[in-house]
Amino acid sequence: MIPKSNHTSVRRAFFPGSFNPFTTGHLSLVERGLQMFDAVVIGVGVSIDKYSEEEIQSRLHPIRTLFADKENVTVVAYHSLTVDAARDNDCCCILRGLRNAADFDYELPMANVNRRLSGIETIFLPALPELSMVSSSMVRELHHFGHDVSEYLP
Ligand code: ADP
């Protein structure tokens, strides 16, 4: 039997991304992450050279509104190395989604470098089959050509 730990620290996962925009695929990952962790910190990666403070806040605002009633979800902007942002936010690991083999090829070296840099592990969740075609870039492109994208936006 696994002994019960009397260690009560909160286990937080850092979920980094561009979230431009935050999609139903991202939402599903946060919800599933919360089944494994006490809390999820959504880290919106932004370049401070490219965006004004106002633009950064306007990226964060809709995501914060979405999780306004969830105490265990926080939304932060970061412009450092992902592992440094994860540490700064007291996260024990990084959460990422895998939709296909291309995601895997991109994510695997990053997870290995991140572990080597910091000891922080990356936890991968496979995309739900019905959401595996949802990506921010697809949503941006459909929107650009005048299609209704509301079904992809939580
Ligand atoms: P990045 O630019 O860092 O890839 P994204 O905002 O595109 O950031 O994605 C953030 C994370 O969410 C990534 O791990 C990505 O694989 C995951 N993700 C994106 N869309 C989906 C989806 N439909 N299902 C599961 N995970 C997803």
Backbone and ligand atoms as CSV (ligand in chain L), in Angstrom:
chain,resi,resn,atom,element,x,y,z
A,1,MET,N,N,0.848,-1.203,0.000
A,1,MET,CA,C,0.000,0.000,0.000
A,1,MET,C,C,0.886,1.257,0.000
A,2,ILE,N,N,0.512,2.228,-0.773
A,2,ILE,CA,C,1.296,3.470,-0.807
A,2,ILE,C,C,0.996,4.271,0.464
A,3,PRO,N,N,2.044,4.602,1.256
A,3,PRO,CA,C,1.768,5.363,2.479
A,3,PRO,C,C,1.188,6.726,2.156
A,4,LYS,N,N,0.262,7.161,3.018
A,4,LYS,CA,C,-0.336,8.487,2.817
A,4,LYS,C,C,0.689,9.545,3.158
A,5,SER,N,N,0.806,10.535,2.276
A,5,SER,CA,C,1.766,11.594,2.536
A,5,SER,C,C,1.111,12.649,3.414
A,6,ASN,N,N,1.880,13.199,4.362
A,6,ASN,CA,C,1.301,14.315,5.121
A,6,ASN,C,C,1.771,15.643,4.538
A,7,HIS,N,N,2.334,15.516,3.332
A,7,HIS,CA,C,2.817,16.693,2.637
A,7,HIS,C,C,1.615,17.331,1.947
A,8,THR,N,N,1.308,18.566,2.298
A,8,THR,CA,C,0.051,19.133,1.805
A,8,THR,C,C,0.259,20.188,0.731
A,9,SER,N,N,1.468,20.267,0.171
A,9,SER,CA,C,1.684,21.355,-0.778
A,9,SER,C,C,0.824,21.170,-2.033
A,10,VAL,N,N,0.443,22.295,-2.611
A,10,VAL,CA,C,-0.432,22.294,-3.778
A,10,VAL,C,C,0.380,21.900,-5.007
A,11,ARG,N,N,-0.155,20.976,-5.804
A,11,ARG,CA,C,0.546,20.586,-7.036
A,11,ARG,C,C,-0.037,21.369,-8.209
A,12,ARG,N,N,0.803,22.275,-8.706
A,12,ARG,CA,C,0.370,23.152,-9.805
A,12,ARG,C,C,1.058,22.770,-11.089
A,13,ALA,N,N,0.302,22.788,-12.185
A,13,ALA,CA,C,0.901,22.559,-13.504
A,13,ALA,C,C,0.919,23.878,-14.265
A,14,PHE,N,N,1.987,24.086,-15.015
A,14,PHE,CA,C,2.100,25.289,-15.837
A,14,PHE,C,C,1.713,24.918,-17.259
A,15,PHE,N,N,0.705,25.582,-17.810
A,15,PHE,CA,C,0.230,25.292,-19.171
A,15,PHE,C,C,0.613,26.472,-20.060
A,16,PRO,N,N,1.752,26.368,-20.761
A,16,PRO,CA,C,2.213,27.491,-21.567
A,16,PRO,C,C,1.689,27.445,-22.999
A,17,GLY,N,N,1.584,28.599,-23.614
A,17,GLY,CA,C,1.167,28.627,-25.014
A,17,GLY,C,C,1.014,30.046,-25.499
A,18,SER,N,N,0.681,30.161,-26.784
A,18,SER,CA,C,0.424,31.484,-27.337
A,18,SER,C,C,-1.053,31.850,-27.122
A,19,PHE,N,N,-1.924,30.839,-27.190
A,19,PHE,CA,C,-3.364,31.024,-26.953
A,19,PHE,C,C,-3.913,32.203,-27.753
A,20,ASN,N,N,-3.604,32.196,-29.025
A,20,ASN,CA,C,-3.941,33.334,-29.883
A,20,ASN,C,C,-4.833,32.898,-31.047
A,21,PRO,N,N,-6.108,32.573,-30.774
A,21,PRO,CA,C,-6.854,32.731,-29.520
A,21,PRO,C,C,-6.890,31.430,-28.703
A,22,PHE,N,N,-7.468,31.550,-27.486
A,22,PHE,CA,C,-7.703,30.401,-26.604
A,22,PHE,C,C,-8.893,29.630,-27.174
A,23,THR,N,N,-8.677,28.346,-27.451
A,23,THR,CA,C,-9.696,27.553,-28.158
A,23,THR,C,C,-10.340,26.511,-27.243
A,24,THR,N,N,-11.311,25.813,-27.801
A,24,THR,CA,C,-11.949,24.708,-27.068
A,24,THR,C,C,-10.928,23.587,-26.789
A,25,GLY,N,N,-9.910,23.467,-27.661
A,25,GLY,CA,C,-8.853,22.481,-27.424
A,25,GLY,C,C,-8.059,22.831,-26.171
A,26,HIS,N,N,-7.740,24.111,-26.011
A,26,HIS,CA,C,-7.021,24.559,-24.816
A,26,HIS,C,C,-7.881,24.344,-23.565
A,27,LEU,N,N,-9.162,24.699,-23.679
A,27,LEU,CA,C,-10.068,24.549,-22.529
A,27,LEU,C,C,-10.097,23.092,-22.065
A,28,SER,N,N,-10.193,22.196,-23.037
A,28,SER,CA,C,-10.265,20.778,-22.676
A,28,SER,C,C,-8.990,20.350,-21.945
A,29,LEU,N,N,-7.849,20.877,-22.365
A,29,LEU,CA,C,-6.597,20.501,-21.708
A,29,LEU,C,C,-6.561,21.015,-20.253
A,30,VAL,N,N,-7.038,22.236,-20.047
A,30,VAL,CA,C,-7.064,22.788,-18.680
A,30,VAL,C,C,-7.992,21.942,-17.805
A,31,GLU,N,N,-9.168,21.619,-18.326
A,31,GLU,CA,C,-10.133,20.847,-17.533
A,31,GLU,C,C,-9.575,19.468,-17.181
A,32,ARG,N,N,-8.921,18.850,-18.145
A,32,ARG,CA,C,-8.358,17.522,-17.882
A,32,ARG,C,C,-7.138,17.613,-16.977
A,33,GLY,N,N,-6.392,18.706,-17.106
A,33,GLY,CA,C,-5.250,18.930,-16.217
A,33,GLY,C,C,-5.707,19.046,-14.764
A,34,LEU,N,N,-6.863,19.672,-14.571
A,34,LEU,CA,C,-7.372,19.869,-13.204
A,34,LEU,C,C,-7.796,18.552,-12.556
A,35,GLN,N,N,-7.972,17.508,-13.367
A,35,GLN,CA,C,-8.281,16.196,-12.779
A,35,GLN,C,C,-7.006,15.553,-12.218
A,36,MET,N,N,-5.849,16.068,-12.631
A,36,MET,CA,C,-4.585,15.473,-12.163
A,36,MET,C,C,-3.829,16.379,-11.204
A,37,PHE,N,N,-4.086,17.678,-11.300
A,37,PHE,CA,C,-3.347,18.642,-10.482
A,37,PHE,C,C,-4.327,19.461,-9.648
A,38,ASP,N,N,-3.798,20.042,-8.556
A,38,ASP,CA,C,-4.659,20.882,-7.714
A,38,ASP,C,C,-4.981,22.197,-8.410
A,39,ALA,N,N,-4.051,22.641,-9.232
A,39,ALA,CA,C,-4.239,23.948,-9.876
A,39,ALA,C,C,-3.493,23.977,-11.202
A,40,VAL,N,N,-3.988,24.808,-12.105
A,40,VAL,CA,C,-3.318,25.003,-13.393
A,40,VAL,C,C,-3.051,26.497,-13.560
A,41,VAL,N,N,-1.823,26.819,-13.916
A,41,VAL,CA,C,-1.462,28.200,-14.237
A,41,VAL,C,C,-1.316,28.274,-15.750
A,42,ILE,N,N,-2.155,29.062,-16.394
A,42,ILE,CA,C,-2.066,29.240,-17.844
A,42,ILE,C,C,-1.058,30.358,-18.099
A,43,GLY,N,N,0.014,30.012,-18.811
A,43,GLY,CA,C,1.062,30.996,-19.076
A,43,GLY,C,C,0.989,31.450,-20.524
A,44,VAL,N,N,0.612,32.693,-20.714
A,44,VAL,CA,C,0.503,33.232,-22.069
A,44,VAL,C,C,1.862,33.820,-22.453
A,45,GLY,N,N,2.511,33.153,-23.403
A,45,GLY,CA,C,3.843,33.604,-23.813
A,45,GLY,C,C,3.724,34.846,-24.683
A,46,VAL,N,N,4.364,35.929,-24.242
A,46,VAL,CA,C,4.293,37.174,-25.022
A,46,VAL,C,C,5.678,37.787,-25.141
A,47,SER,N,N,5.890,38.432,-26.243
A,47,SER,CA,C,7.156,39.128,-26.407
A,47,SER,C,C,6.927,40.586,-26.024
A,48,ILE,N,N,7.687,41.047,-25.011
A,48,ILE,CA,C,7.460,42.436,-24.580
A,48,ILE,C,C,7.970,43.431,-25.616
A,49,ASP,N,N,8.814,42.944,-26.553
A,49,ASP,CA,C,9.274,43.852,-27.613
A,49,ASP,C,C,8.171,44.077,-28.636
A,50,LYS,N,N,7.300,43.063,-28.772
A,50,LYS,CA,C,6.281,43.131,-29.832
A,50,LYS,C,C,4.965,43.755,-29.377
A,51,TYR,N,N,4.627,43.570,-28.072
A,51,TYR,CA,C,3.301,43.977,-27.601
A,51,TYR,C,C,3.384,45.019,-26.495
A,52,SER,N,N,2.437,45.926,-26.544
A,52,SER,CA,C,2.347,46.914,-25.466
A,52,SER,C,C,1.667,46.235,-24.274
A,53,GLU,N,N,1.791,46.866,-23.096
A,53,GLU,CA,C,1.152,46.329,-21.891
A,53,GLU,C,C,-0.362,46.196,-22.112
A,54,GLU,N,N,-0.924,47.155,-22.819
A,54,GLU,CA,C,-2.369,47.138,-23.093
A,54,GLU,C,C,-2.756,45.921,-23.949
A,55,GLU,N,N,-1.925,45.650,-24.961
A,55,GLU,CA,C,-2.199,44.496,-25.833
A,55,GLU,C,C,-2.072,43.185,-25.056
A,56,ILE,N,N,-1.078,43.145,-24.160
A,56,ILE,CA,C,-0.892,41.928,-23.355
A,56,ILE,C,C,-2.121,41.716,-22.466
A,57,GLN,N,N,-2.572,42.782,-21.825
A,57,GLN,CA,C,-3.757,42.665,-20.952
A,57,GLN,C,C,-4.986,42.251,-21.754
A,58,SER,N,N,-5.082,42.712,-23.004
A,58,SER,CA,C,-6.259,42.345,-23.797
A,58,SER,C,C,-6.179,40.878,-24.248
A,59,ARG,N,N,-4.972,40.306,-24.281
A,59,ARG,CA,C,-4.850,38.871,-24.560
A,59,ARG,C,C,-5.272,38.052,-23.327
A,60,LEU,N,N,-4.915,38.574,-22.142
A,60,LEU,CA,C,-5.193,37.827,-20.907
A,60,LEU,C,C,-6.661,37.905,-20.510
A,61,HIS,N,N,-7.264,39.053,-20.785
A,61,HIS,CA,C,-8.599,39.333,-20.257
A,61,HIS,C,C,-9.656,38.253,-20.583
A,62,PRO,N,N,-9.799,37.854,-21.880
A,62,PRO,CA,C,-10.849,36.857,-22.166
A,62,PRO,C,C,-10.586,35.511,-21.486
A,63,ILE,N,N,-9.316,35.152,-21.317
A,63,ILE,CA,C,-9.003,33.864,-20.682
A,63,ILE,C,C,-9.308,33.956,-19.182
A,64,ARG,N,N,-8.964,35.102,-18.586
A,64,ARG,CA,C,-9.281,35.298,-17.156
A,64,ARG,C,C,-10.777,35.278,-16.933
A,65,THR,N,N,-11.515,35.891,-17.845
A,65,THR,CA,C,-12.975,35.937,-17.708
A,65,THR,C,C,-13.552,34.519,-17.766
A,66,LEU,N,N,-13.009,33.718,-18.678
A,66,LEU,CA,C,-13.483,32.341,-18.849
A,66,LEU,C,C,-13.344,31.531,-17.560
A,67,PHE,N,N,-12.264,31.793,-16.809
A,67,PHE,CA,C,-11.991,30.994,-15.603
A,67,PHE,C,C,-12.275,31.791,-14.327
A,68,ALA,N,N,-13.053,32.853,-14.458
A,68,ALA,CA,C,-13.273,33.751,-13.319
A,68,ALA,C,C,-13.824,33.007,-12.103
A,69,ASP,N,N,-14.623,31.955,-12.329
A,69,ASP,CA,C,-15.226,31.253,-11.182
A,69,ASP,C,C,-14.383,30.057,-10.729
A,70,LYS,N,N,-13.208,29.902,-11.279
A,70,LYS,CA,C,-12.353,28.770,-10.888
A,70,LYS,C,C,-11.138,29.287,-10.118
A,71,GLU,N,N,-11.173,29.035,-8.798
A,71,GLU,CA,C,-10.070,29.520,-7.952
A,71,GLU,C,C,-8.749,28.856,-8.283
A,72,ASN,N,N,-8.841,27.642,-8.830
A,72,ASN,CA,C,-7.608,26.870,-9.061
A,72,ASN,C,C,-7.029,27.058,-10.457
A,73,VAL,N,N,-7.525,28.073,-11.187
A,73,VAL,CA,C,-6.926,28.395,-12.490
A,73,VAL,C,C,-6.490,29.859,-12.455
A,74,THR,N,N,-5.207,30.087,-12.749
A,74,THR,CA,C,-4.747,31.468,-12.862
A,74,THR,C,C,-4.154,31.675,-14.242
A,75,VAL,N,N,-4.163,32.909,-14.673
A,75,VAL,CA,C,-3.680,33.244,-16.010
A,75,VAL,C,C,-2.600,34.305,-15.860
A,76,VAL,N,N,-1.414,34.015,-16.373
A,76,VAL,CA,C,-0.308,34.981,-16.273
A,76,VAL,C,C,0.313,35.174,-17.654
A,77,ALA,N,N,0.912,36.322,-17.853
A,77,ALA,CA,C,1.712,36.532,-19.068
A,77,ALA,C,C,3.161,36.258,-18.689
A,78,TYR,N,N,3.934,35.740,-19.631
A,78,TYR,CA,C,5.366,35.583,-19.337
A,78,TYR,C,C,6.179,35.829,-20.591
A,79,HIS,N,N,7.413,36.266,-20.374
A,79,HIS,CA,C,8.280,36.524,-21.528
A,79,HIS,C,C,9.680,36.020,-21.254
A,80,SER,N,N,9.740,34.998,-20.362
A,80,SER,CA,C,11.033,34.396,-20.020
A,80,SER,C,C,11.064,32.986,-20.601
A,81,LEU,N,N,12.075,32.218,-20.254
A,81,LEU,CA,C,12.064,30.800,-20.601
A,81,LEU,C,C,10.873,30.157,-19.907
A,82,THR,N,N,10.260,29.198,-20.582
A,82,THR,CA,C,9.065,28.559,-20.003
A,82,THR,C,C,9.370,27.926,-18.640
A,83,VAL,N,N,10.525,27.271,-18.519
A,83,VAL,CA,C,10.827,26.631,-17.226
A,83,VAL,C,C,11.000,27.660,-16.107
A,84,ASP,N,N,11.543,28.828,-16.448
A,84,ASP,CA,C,11.688,29.868,-15.425
A,84,ASP,C,C,10.314,30.384,-14.998
A,85,ALA,N,N,9.426,30.536,-15.997
A,85,ALA,CA,C,8.070,30.995,-15.669
A,85,ALA,C,C,7.347,29.938,-14.833
A,86,ALA,N,N,7.567,28.656,-15.153
A,86,ALA,CA,C,6.931,27.581,-14.383
A,86,ALA,C,C,7.411,27.641,-12.929
A,87,ARG,N,N,8.706,27.799,-12.741
A,87,ARG,CA,C,9.270,27.892,-11.384
A,87,ARG,C,C,8.743,29.122,-10.647
A,88,ASP,N,N,8.754,30.263,-11.362
A,88,ASP,CA,C,8.293,31.504,-10.725
A,88,ASP,C,C,6.855,31.379,-10.236
A,89,ASN,N,N,6.093,30.507,-10.899
A,89,ASN,CA,C,4.685,30.338,-10.519
A,89,ASN,C,C,4.465,29.085,-9.666
A,90,ASP,N,N,5.551,28.581,-9.072
A,90,ASP,CA,C,5.486,27.422,-8.156
A,90,ASP,C,C,4.848,26.200,-8.793
A,91,CYS,N,N,5.155,25.975,-10.070
A,91,CYS,CA,C,4.581,24.811,-10.745
A,91,CYS,C,C,5.580,23.661,-10.739
A,92,CYS,N,N,5.050,22.456,-10.556
A,92,CYS,CA,C,5.937,21.293,-10.486
A,92,CYS,C,C,6.179,20.716,-11.866
A,93,CYS,N,N,5.324,21.024,-12.818
A,93,CYS,CA,C,5.543,20.479,-14.158
A,93,CYS,C,C,4.825,21.323,-15.207
A,94,ILE,N,N,5.153,20.968,-16.448
A,94,ILE,CA,C,4.591,21.680,-17.596
A,94,ILE,C,C,3.561,20.762,-18.231
A,95,LEU,N,N,2.446,21.330,-18.632
A,95,LEU,CA,C,1.375,20.561,-19.271
A,95,LEU,C,C,1.316,20.947,-20.743
A,96,ARG,N,N,1.303,19.954,-21.624
A,96,ARG,CA,C,1.194,20.248,-23.059
A,96,ARG,C,C,0.256,19.231,-23.698
A,97,GLY,N,N,-0.311,19.617,-24.846
A,97,GLY,CA,C,-1.221,18.727,-25.568
A,97,GLY,C,C,-0.549,18.168,-26.813
A,98,LEU,N,N,-0.954,16.977,-27.192
A,98,LEU,CA,C,-0.437,16.367,-28.426
A,98,LEU,C,C,-1.613,16.053,-29.342
A,99,ARG,N,N,-1.597,16.697,-30.513
A,99,ARG,CA,C,-2.683,16.453,-31.474
A,99,ARG,C,C,-2.294,15.457,-32.533
A,100,ASN,N,N,-1.018,15.413,-32.844
A,100,ASN,CA,C,-0.552,14.597,-33.973
A,100,ASN,C,C,0.961,14.399,-33.866
A,101,ALA,N,N,1.503,13.698,-34.860
A,101,ALA,CA,C,2.934,13.384,-34.827
A,101,ALA,C,C,3.788,14.643,-34.934
A,102,ALA,N,N,3.285,15.652,-35.642
A,102,ALA,CA,C,4.054,16.903,-35.775
A,102,ALA,C,C,4.193,17.566,-34.401
A,103,ASP,N,N,3.108,17.570,-33.622
A,103,ASP,CA,C,3.190,18.112,-32.252
A,103,ASP,C,C,4.239,17.340,-31.467
A,104,PHE,N,N,4.199,16.013,-31.580
A,104,PHE,CA,C,5.127,15.171,-30.826
A,104,PHE,C,C,6.579,15.508,-31.181
A,105,ASP,N,N,6.856,15.622,-32.491
A,105,ASP,CA,C,8.229,15.901,-32.939
A,105,ASP,C,C,8.724,17.252,-32.426
A,106,TYR,N,N,7.820,18.191,-32.333
A,106,TYR,CA,C,8.170,19.522,-31.853
A,106,TYR,C,C,8.357,19.514,-30.328
A,107,GLU,N,N,7.474,18.777,-29.648
A,107,GLU,CA,C,7.435,18.825,-28.181
A,107,GLU,C,C,8.527,18.012,-27.509
A,108,LEU,N,N,8.898,16.888,-28.110
A,108,LEU,CA,C,9.817,15.980,-27.424
A,108,LEU,C,C,11.173,16.626,-27.111
A,109,PRO,N,N,11.861,17.250,-28.101
A,109,PRO,CA,C,13.136,17.883,-27.748
A,109,PRO,C,C,12.961,19.001,-26.732
A,110,MET,N,N,11.829,19.724,-26.834
A,110,MET,CA,C,11.609,20.822,-25.894
A,110,MET,C,C,11.463,20.284,-24.469
A,111,ALA,N,N,10.715,19.177,-24.339
A,111,ALA,CA,C,10.523,18.578,-23.005
A,111,ALA,C,C,11.862,18.103,-22.450
A,112,ASN,N,N,12.711,17.551,-23.321
A,112,ASN,CA,C,14.006,17.058,-22.856
A,112,ASN,C,C,14.930,18.202,-22.443
A,113,VAL,N,N,14.913,19.271,-23.229
A,113,VAL,CA,C,15.741,20.431,-22.862
A,113,VAL,C,C,15.232,21.039,-21.556
A,114,ASN,N,N,13.925,21.145,-21.438
A,114,ASN,CA,C,13.364,21.746,-20.226
A,114,ASN,C,C,13.718,20.924,-18.983
A,115,ARG,N,N,13.676,19.583,-19.110
A,115,ARG,CA,C,14.051,18.740,-17.968
A,115,ARG,C,C,15.526,18.932,-17.629
A,116,ARG,N,N,16.346,18.976,-18.677
A,116,ARG,CA,C,17.787,19.130,-18.470
A,116,ARG,C,C,18.099,20.470,-17.801
A,117,LEU,N,N,17.378,21.514,-18.200
A,117,LEU,CA,C,17.622,22.850,-17.651
A,117,LEU,C,C,17.201,22.979,-16.197
A,118,SER,N,N,16.103,22.288,-15.865
A,118,SER,CA,C,15.450,22.625,-14.594
A,118,SER,C,C,14.999,21.426,-13.771
A,119,GLY,N,N,14.988,20.251,-14.363
A,119,GLY,CA,C,14.418,19.092,-13.657
A,119,GLY,C,C,12.896,19.035,-13.785
A,120,ILE,N,N,12.304,20.064,-14.380
A,120,ILE,CA,C,10.832,20.088,-14.503
A,120,ILE,C,C,10.396,19.158,-15.632
A,121,GLU,N,N,9.464,18.257,-15.320
A,121,GLU,CA,C,8.968,17.308,-16.313
A,121,GLU,C,C,7.798,17.908,-17.095
A,122,THR,N,N,7.616,17.428,-18.311
A,122,THR,CA,C,6.459,17.833,-19.109
A,122,THR,C,C,5.484,16.665,-19.152
A,123,ILE,N,N,4.230,16.959,-18.862
A,123,ILE,CA,C,3.172,15.945,-18.928
A,123,ILE,C,C,2.383,16.207,-20.207
A,124,PHE,N,N,2.252,15.177,-21.033
A,124,PHE,CA,C,1.509,15.327,-22.288
A,124,PHE,C,C,0.137,14.684,-22.172
A,125,LEU,N,N,-0.866,15.396,-22.659
A,125,LEU,CA,C,-2.196,14.793,-22.769
A,125,LEU,C,C,-2.552,14.706,-24.244
A,126,PRO,N,N,-3.014,13.528,-24.679
A,126,PRO,CA,C,-3.440,13.438,-26.068
A,126,PRO,C,C,-4.708,14.260,-26.269
A,127,ALA,N,N,-4.779,14.961,-27.387
A,127,ALA,CA,C,-5.992,15.733,-27.692
A,127,ALA,C,C,-7.179,14.785,-27.770
A,128,LEU,N,N,-8.325,15.250,-27.337
A,128,LEU,CA,C,-9.543,14.451,-27.541
A,128,LEU,C,C,-9.736,14.318,-29.054
A,129,PRO,N,N,-10.106,13.125,-29.539
A,129,PRO,CA,C,-10.219,12.939,-30.991
A,129,PRO,C,C,-11.087,14.008,-31.661
A,130,GLU,N,N,-12.173,14.381,-30.991
A,130,GLU,CA,C,-13.086,15.348,-31.622
A,130,GLU,C,C,-12.525,16.771,-31.634
A,131,LEU,N,N,-11.412,16.992,-30.886
A,131,LEU,CA,C,-10.821,18.338,-30.859
A,131,LEU,C,C,-9.437,18.377,-31.493
A,132,SER,N,N,-9.014,17.238,-32.023
A,132,SER,CA,C,-7.616,17.168,-32.454
A,132,SER,C,C,-7.335,18.025,-33.684
A,133,MET,N,N,-8.374,18.482,-34.383
A,133,MET,CA,C,-8.115,19.349,-35.543
A,133,MET,C,C,-8.207,20.832,-35.162
A,134,VAL,N,N,-8.492,21.118,-33.899
A,134,VAL,CA,C,-8.636,22.526,-33.511
A,134,VAL,C,C,-7.268,23.125,-33.190
A,135,SER,N,N,-6.938,24.197,-33.865
A,135,SER,CA,C,-5.697,24.926,-33.543
A,135,SER,C,C,-5.990,26.420,-33.655
A,136,SER,N,N,-5.200,27.212,-32.941
A,136,SER,CA,C,-5.393,28.662,-32.991
A,136,SER,C,C,-5.176,29.166,-34.409
A,137,SER,N,N,-4.176,28.609,-35.105
A,137,SER,CA,C,-3.882,29.117,-36.458
A,137,SER,C,C,-5.049,28.823,-37.400
A,138,MET,N,N,-5.683,27.636,-37.251
A,138,MET,CA,C,-6.843,27.327,-38.090
A,138,MET,C,C,-7.988,28.321,-37.799
A,139,VAL,N,N,-8.193,28.590,-36.510
A,139,VAL,CA,C,-9.270,29.518,-36.134
A,139,VAL,C,C,-8.984,30.912,-36.710
A,140,ARG,N,N,-7.735,31.352,-36.621
A,140,ARG,CA,C,-7.384,32.687,-37.156
A,140,ARG,C,C,-7.632,32.733,-38.660
A,141,GLU,N,N,-7.246,31.650,-39.355
A,141,GLU,CA,C,-7.394,31.646,-40.811
A,141,GLU,C,C,-8.875,31.639,-41.210
A,142,LEU,N,N,-9.669,30.779,-40.557
A,142,LEU,CA,C,-11.109,30.745,-40.879
A,142,LEU,C,C,-11.735,32.116,-40.628
A,143,HIS,N,N,-11.352,32.716,-39.492
A,143,HIS,CA,C,-11.898,34.025,-39.133
A,143,HIS,C,C,-11.510,35.068,-40.184
A,144,HIS,N,N,-10.256,34.988,-40.615
A,144,HIS,CA,C,-9.748,35.932,-41.615
A,144,HIS,C,C,-10.584,35.880,-42.896
A,145,PHE,N,N,-11.023,34.652,-43.257
A,145,PHE,CA,C,-11.809,34.514,-44.494
A,145,PHE,C,C,-13.315,34.560,-44.244
A,146,GLY,N,N,-13.679,35.092,-43.091
A,146,GLY,CA,C,-15.075,35.416,-42.841
A,146,GLY,C,C,-15.939,34.267,-42.348
A,147,HIS,N,N,-15.328,33.150,-41.918
A,147,HIS,CA,C,-16.133,32.036,-41.421
A,147,HIS,C,C,-16.463,32.231,-39.942
A,148,ASP,N,N,-17.582,31.664,-39.547
A,148,ASP,CA,C,-17.971,31.696,-38.142
A,148,ASP,C,C,-17.091,30.702,-37.378
A,149,VAL,N,N,-16.363,31.186,-36.371
A,149,VAL,CA,C,-15.458,30.299,-35.636
A,149,VAL,C,C,-15.939,30.062,-34.207
A,150,SER,N,N,-17.193,30.469,-33.922
A,150,SER,CA,C,-17.643,30.422,-32.528
A,150,SER,C,C,-17.601,29.014,-31.941
A,151,GLU,N,N,-17.768,27.994,-32.779
A,151,GLU,CA,C,-17.762,26.630,-32.203
A,151,GLU,C,C,-16.379,26.235,-31.667
A,152,TYR,N,N,-15.329,26.954,-32.065
A,152,TYR,CA,C,-13.971,26.624,-31.600
A,152,TYR,C,C,-13.525,27.493,-30.427
A,153,LEU,N,N,-14.372,28.466,-30.088
A,153,LEU,CA,C,-13.998,29.412,-29.035
A,153,LEU,C,C,-14.862,29.183,-27.807
A,154,PRO,N,N,-14.252,28.876,-26.640
A,154,PRO,CA,C,-15.081,28.610,-25.461
A,154,PRO,C,C,-15.766,29.871,-24.947
L,1,ADP,P1,P,2.257,27.068,-28.819
L,1,ADP,O1,O,2.421,28.239,-29.727
L,1,ADP,O2,O,3.175,27.064,-27.645
L,1,ADP,O3,O,2.169,25.716,-29.479
L,1,ADP,P2,P,-0.605,27.013,-28.577
L,1,ADP,O4,O,-1.390,28.115,-27.993
L,1,ADP,O5,O,-0.760,26.743,-30.021
L,1,ADP,O6,O,0.869,27.352,-28.159
L,1,ADP,O7,O,-0.886,25.659,-27.802
L,1,ADP,C1,C,-0.635,25.541,-26.423
L,1,ADP,C2,C,-0.729,24.083,-26.020
L,1,ADP,O8,O,-2.055,23.626,-26.236
L,1,ADP,C3,C,0.166,23.155,-26.844
L,1,ADP,O9,O,0.690,22.158,-26.006
L,1,ADP,C4,C,-0.785,22.541,-27.848
L,1,ADP,O10,O,-0.349,21.255,-28.253
L,1,ADP,C5,C,-2.036,22.445,-27.004
L,1,ADP,N1,N,-3.217,22.393,-27.843
L,1,ADP,C6,C,-3.597,23.275,-28.781
L,1,ADP,N2,N,-4.740,22.884,-29.370
L,1,ADP,C7,C,-5.090,21.707,-28.791
L,1,ADP,C8,C,-6.167,20.793,-28.979
L,1,ADP,N3,N,-7.103,20.992,-29.903
L,1,ADP,N4,N,-6.212,19.698,-28.185
L,1,ADP,C9,C,-5.240,19.494,-27.272
L,1,ADP,N5,N,-4.201,20.303,-27.044
L,1,ADP,C10,C,-4.117,21.407,-27.796
